[in-house]
């Protein structure tokens, strides 16, 4: 639901708004319908195939973007959309979620990394920048492809080693080359975004180390720690950081940055530390309270964002400028 029904649909809407072409809306419409059908308890497999249709359309959207502007960043995002599509097909064909989840992980990772690579061009790259980036991407791709073939011959450990090494390499590359290292010195919204981004890269490295340490997994404490380190620590940190820019572009409504936005970010990361610690040391109270904190952080951020939008719209109406 998080990857296909919510985030995939949200990213699809962002792309559709950016391109401004009617056909690009087929991707978020299909994934949104499929996600709603799953929540409503509609019997599978047709909701899965609707989601597959949407993710297939999303591949076409990203390929269109890449053809319009051939750049490494767009190629990386196009590759990310392909991993989402392949993962969804594997899911519909009956593969366990534990085998599908790495493809979903790659979808979010490459989509976000592609956007950050695009902005990294504002910093002067070193001669090792592209070789290191392509090495990390190659390790990630090698792990995903190995998971389709003879991974069972080595217990899937090579998959974890390759994917984890790719994640680690990308985490280091992004931490070094992202403009967040510059904007963290500024104030207001730029510092807030940079804080979220750099914190997300830390959780990305934690995910990488857990994958290298022990994979494959099908459940249990380490599985919980690995998935939440990425999907809460990395993905939600990126959502929190990009929301003040993405939501106004998608909704056409203003979101003014306020210092209180640091509150859900702090709750998210502290509660995730508690949850992962509870997983690694088999400490049930830590897992429970960490999980409650994760949910509270997401709900709090949504509430503050909606409150900010409503306050700004109301202020604009009082001043006679609805667009303020």
C-alpha positions as CSV (number, residue, x, y, z in Angstrom):
1,X,0.0,0.0,0.0
2,X,2.8,2.4,0.9
3,X,4.9,1.8,-2.2
4,X,2.2,1.1,-4.9
5,X,-0.9,2.8,-3.6
6,X,0.5,5.9,-2.0
7,X,4.1,6.8,-3.0
8,X,3.9,5.4,-6.5
9,X,0.6,7.3,-7.1
10,X,2.0,10.5,-5.6
11,X,5.2,10.4,-7.7
12,X,3.0,9.6,-10.8
13,X,0.9,12.7,-10.1
14,X,4.0,14.8,-9.7
15,X,5.3,13.6,-13.1
16,X,1.9,14.2,-14.8
17,X,1.7,17.7,-13.5
18,X,5.2,18.4,-14.6
19,X,4.7,17.1,-18.2
20,X,1.2,18.5,-18.6
21,X,0.1,15.8,-21.0
22,X,-3.2,14.1,-20.5
23,X,-2.0,10.6,-21.2
24,X,0.6,10.8,-18.3
25,X,-2.3,10.7,-15.8
26,X,-3.1,7.1,-16.7
27,X,-0.2,6.0,-14.4
28,X,-1.4,7.6,-11.1
29,X,-5.1,6.8,-12.0
30,X,-4.4,3.1,-12.4
31,X,-2.2,2.8,-9.3
32,X,-4.6,4.8,-7.3
33,X,-7.6,2.6,-8.3
34,X,-5.5,-0.5,-7.6
35,X,-4.5,0.7,-4.2
36,X,-8.1,1.6,-3.2
37,X,-9.2,-1.8,-4.4
38,X,-6.7,-3.5,-2.2
39,X,-7.8,-1.4,0.8
40,X,-11.4,-2.2,0.1
41,X,-10.6,-5.9,0.2
42,X,-11.3,-6.6,-3.5
43,X,-10.2,-10.1,-4.3
44,X,-6.9,-10.4,-6.1
45,X,-5.4,-10.6,-8.6
46,X,-7.2,-7.9,-10.6
47,X,-6.1,-5.0,-8.3
48,X,-2.5,-6.2,-8.8
49,X,-2.8,-6.1,-12.6
50,X,-4.4,-2.7,-12.4
51,X,-1.3,-1.5,-10.4
52,X,0.9,-3.2,-13.0
53,X,-0.8,-1.3,-15.8
54,X,-0.2,1.9,-13.9
55,X,3.4,1.2,-13.3
56,X,3.8,0.2,-16.9
57,X,2.4,3.6,-17.9
58,X,4.8,5.2,-15.5
59,X,7.7,3.5,-17.3
60,X,6.5,5.1,-20.5
61,X,6.3,8.5,-18.8
62,X,9.9,8.3,-17.5
63,X,11.1,7.1,-20.9
64,X,9.4,10.1,-22.5
65,X,11.2,12.4,-20.0
66,X,14.5,10.8,-20.8
67,X,14.0,11.2,-24.5
68,X,13.2,14.9,-24.0
69,X,16.3,15.4,-22.0
70,X,19.0,12.7,-22.1
71,X,20.8,13.0,-18.8
72,X,22.1,10.6,-16.2
73,X,19.6,11.7,-13.7
74,X,16.6,11.0,-16.0
75,X,18.1,7.6,-17.0
76,X,18.4,6.7,-13.3
77,X,14.8,7.6,-12.7
78,X,13.7,5.7,-15.7
79,X,15.5,2.6,-14.4
80,X,13.7,3.1,-11.1
81,X,10.3,3.0,-12.8
82,X,11.4,-0.2,-14.5
83,X,12.3,-1.8,-11.2
84,X,8.8,-0.9,-9.8
85,X,7.2,-2.5,-12.8
86,X,9.2,-5.7,-12.6
87,X,8.6,-5.9,-8.8
88,X,4.9,-5.6,-9.4
89,X,4.9,-8.3,-12.0
90,X,6.7,-10.6,-9.7
91,X,4.2,-9.8,-7.0
92,X,1.3,-10.6,-9.2
93,X,2.9,-13.9,-10.3
94,X,3.1,-15.1,-6.7
95,X,6.6,-14.2,-5.6
96,X,6.8,-13.7,-1.8
97,X,6.8,-10.0,-0.7
98,X,10.3,-10.7,0.8
99,X,11.6,-11.2,-2.7
100,X,9.6,-8.3,-4.2
101,X,10.6,-5.7,-1.6
102,X,14.1,-5.2,-2.9
103,X,12.6,-4.1,-6.3
104,X,10.3,-1.7,-4.6
105,X,13.2,-0.4,-2.5
106,X,15.1,0.2,-5.8
107,X,12.2,2.1,-7.2
108,X,12.1,4.6,-4.4
109,X,15.9,4.8,-4.2
110,X,16.5,5.4,-7.9
111,X,13.6,7.9,-8.2
112,X,14.9,10.0,-5.3
113,X,18.6,9.5,-6.2
114,X,17.8,10.6,-9.8
115,X,16.3,13.9,-8.6
116,X,19.3,14.5,-6.3
117,X,21.8,13.7,-9.0
118,X,20.0,16.3,-11.2
119,X,20.6,18.9,-8.5
120,X,24.2,17.8,-7.8
121,X,25.2,19.3,-11.1
122,X,25.4,22.7,-9.3
123,X,28.4,21.4,-7.5
124,X,31.8,20.9,-9.3
125,X,32.2,17.1,-9.7
126,X,35.5,15.3,-9.2
127,X,37.0,13.0,-11.9
128,X,35.9,10.1,-9.7
129,X,32.3,11.2,-9.4
130,X,30.7,9.4,-12.3
131,X,32.8,6.2,-12.0
132,X,31.9,5.9,-8.3
133,X,28.2,6.6,-9.1
134,X,28.1,4.0,-11.9
135,X,29.9,1.4,-9.8
136,X,27.3,1.8,-7.0
137,X,24.4,1.6,-9.6
138,X,26.0,-1.5,-11.2
139,X,26.2,-3.3,-7.8
140,X,22.6,-2.5,-7.1
141,X,21.5,-3.7,-10.6
142,X,23.7,-6.9,-10.3
143,X,22.0,-7.8,-7.0
144,X,18.5,-7.3,-8.4
145,X,19.3,-9.4,-11.5
146,X,20.9,-12.1,-9.5
147,X,17.7,-12.4,-7.4
148,X,15.9,-13.4,-10.6
149,X,18.3,-16.2,-11.4
150,X,20.5,-18.6,-9.5
151,X,20.3,-16.7,-6.2
152,X,18.9,-19.9,-4.5
153,X,22.2,-21.6,-5.2
154,X,24.0,-19.4,-2.7
155,X,21.1,-18.8,-0.3
156,X,20.5,-15.3,-1.6
157,X,23.5,-14.0,0.4
158,X,25.1,-12.6,-2.7
159,X,21.9,-10.6,-3.4
160,X,22.2,-8.9,0.0
161,X,25.9,-8.3,-0.5
162,X,25.4,-6.7,-3.9
163,X,22.3,-4.7,-3.2
164,X,23.7,-3.6,0.2
165,X,27.0,-2.6,-1.3
166,X,25.1,-0.6,-4.0
167,X,23.1,1.2,-1.3
168,X,26.2,2.0,0.7
169,X,27.9,3.4,-2.3
170,X,25.0,5.5,-3.3
171,X,24.6,6.7,0.3
172,X,28.2,7.9,0.4
173,X,28.0,9.4,-3.1
174,X,24.9,11.4,-2.3
175,X,26.2,12.5,1.1
176,X,29.3,13.9,-0.6
177,X,27.8,15.4,-3.8
178,X,24.3,16.5,-2.8
179,X,23.9,20.2,-2.5
180,X,22.4,19.6,0.9
181,X,25.9,19.9,2.3
182,X,25.8,23.5,1.2
183,X,22.2,24.4,2.0
184,X,22.6,23.0,5.6
185,X,24.5,26.2,6.4
186,X,21.5,28.3,5.4
187,X,18.4,29.0,7.4
188,X,14.7,28.3,7.0
189,X,13.4,25.9,4.4
190,X,16.8,25.1,2.8
191,X,18.3,24.0,6.1
192,X,15.2,21.9,6.9
193,X,15.3,20.1,3.6
194,X,19.1,19.5,3.9
195,X,18.6,18.1,7.5
196,X,15.9,15.6,6.2
197,X,18.1,14.6,3.2
198,X,21.3,14.0,5.2
199,X,19.4,12.1,7.9
200,X,17.8,10.0,5.2
201,X,21.3,9.1,3.8
202,X,22.3,7.9,7.3
203,X,19.3,5.5,7.3
204,X,20.1,4.4,3.8
205,X,23.6,3.4,5.1
206,X,22.0,1.5,8.0
207,X,19.8,-0.4,5.5
208,X,22.9,-1.2,3.5
209,X,24.7,-2.6,6.5
210,X,21.7,-4.7,7.5
211,X,21.4,-6.2,4.0
212,X,25.1,-7.0,3.9
213,X,25.0,-8.5,7.4
214,X,22.0,-10.8,6.9
215,X,19.9,-11.4,3.8
216,X,17.6,-13.0,2.6
217,X,15.0,-12.7,5.3
218,X,11.3,-13.5,5.3
219,X,10.3,-12.1,8.6
220,X,11.4,-11.5,12.2
221,X,13.2,-8.7,13.9
222,X,16.0,-8.2,11.4
223,X,13.6,-8.1,8.5
224,X,11.6,-5.4,10.4
225,X,14.7,-3.4,11.1
226,X,15.9,-3.6,7.5
227,X,12.6,-2.5,6.0
228,X,11.8,0.3,8.4
229,X,15.3,1.7,8.3
230,X,14.7,2.2,4.5
231,X,11.0,2.8,4.1
232,X,10.6,5.0,7.3
233,X,14.1,6.3,7.8
234,X,15.1,7.0,4.2
235,X,11.8,7.3,2.3
236,X,9.8,9.3,4.9
237,X,12.7,11.6,5.6
238,X,12.8,12.4,1.9
239,X,9.0,12.9,1.9
240,X,9.3,15.3,4.8
241,X,12.1,17.2,3.2
242,X,10.6,17.5,-0.3
243,X,6.9,18.0,0.7
244,X,7.2,21.9,1.1
245,X,8.2,22.0,-2.6
246,X,6.2,19.1,-4.1
247,X,2.8,19.8,-2.5
248,X,2.6,23.4,-3.7
249,X,3.5,22.3,-7.3
250,X,1.0,19.4,-7.3
251,X,-1.9,21.1,-5.4
252,X,-1.3,24.7,-6.4
253,X,-1.5,25.7,-2.8
254,X,1.1,27.5,-0.7
255,X,3.0,25.8,2.2
256,X,5.0,28.3,4.2
257,X,7.9,26.7,6.2
258,X,7.6,26.9,9.9
259,X,10.1,25.8,12.6
260,X,7.5,23.4,14.1
261,X,8.1,21.1,11.0
262,X,11.2,19.9,12.8
263,X,9.0,18.3,15.4
264,X,7.7,15.4,13.3
265,X,11.1,14.9,11.8
266,X,12.6,14.6,15.3
267,X,9.9,12.2,16.4
268,X,10.4,10.1,13.3
269,X,14.1,9.6,13.7
270,X,14.2,9.2,17.5
271,X,11.3,6.7,17.4
272,X,13.0,4.8,14.5
273,X,16.2,4.5,16.5
274,X,14.1,3.0,19.3
275,X,12.3,0.6,17.0
276,X,15.5,-0.6,15.3
277,X,17.2,-1.0,18.7
278,X,14.2,-3.0,19.8
279,X,14.6,-5.2,16.7
280,X,18.3,-5.8,17.0
281,X,18.3,-6.5,20.8
282,X,14.9,-8.4,20.8
283,X,13.4,-5.7,23.0
284,X,9.6,-5.8,22.5
285,X,8.8,-2.5,24.3
286,X,11.2,-0.7,22.0
287,X,9.6,-2.1,18.9
288,X,6.1,-1.2,20.2
289,X,6.9,2.4,21.3
290,X,9.1,2.9,18.2
291,X,6.2,1.8,16.0
292,X,3.8,4.2,17.7
293,X,6.3,7.0,17.3
294,X,6.7,6.3,13.6
295,X,3.0,6.5,13.1
296,X,2.7,9.6,15.3
297,X,5.4,11.3,13.3
298,X,3.7,10.6,9.9
299,X,0.3,11.8,11.2
300,X,1.8,14.8,12.9
301,X,3.6,15.9,9.7
302,X,0.4,15.5,7.7
303,X,-1.6,17.5,10.2
304,X,1.0,20.3,10.3
305,X,1.1,20.5,6.6
306,X,-2.7,20.7,6.2
307,X,-2.8,23.3,9.0
308,X,-0.1,25.4,7.2
309,X,-2.0,25.2,3.9
310,X,-5.2,26.3,5.5
311,X,-3.6,29.1,7.5
312,X,-1.9,30.5,4.4
313,X,-5.0,30.2,2.3
314,X,-7.0,32.0,5.0
315,X,-4.3,34.7,5.3
316,X,-4.4,35.2,1.5
317,X,-8.1,35.7,1.5
318,X,-8.0,38.2,4.3
319,X,-5.3,40.2,2.4
320,X,-7.4,40.0,-0.8
321,X,-4.7,37.9,-2.6
322,X,-5.8,34.2,-2.7
323,X,-2.5,33.2,-4.3
324,X,-0.4,34.6,-1.4
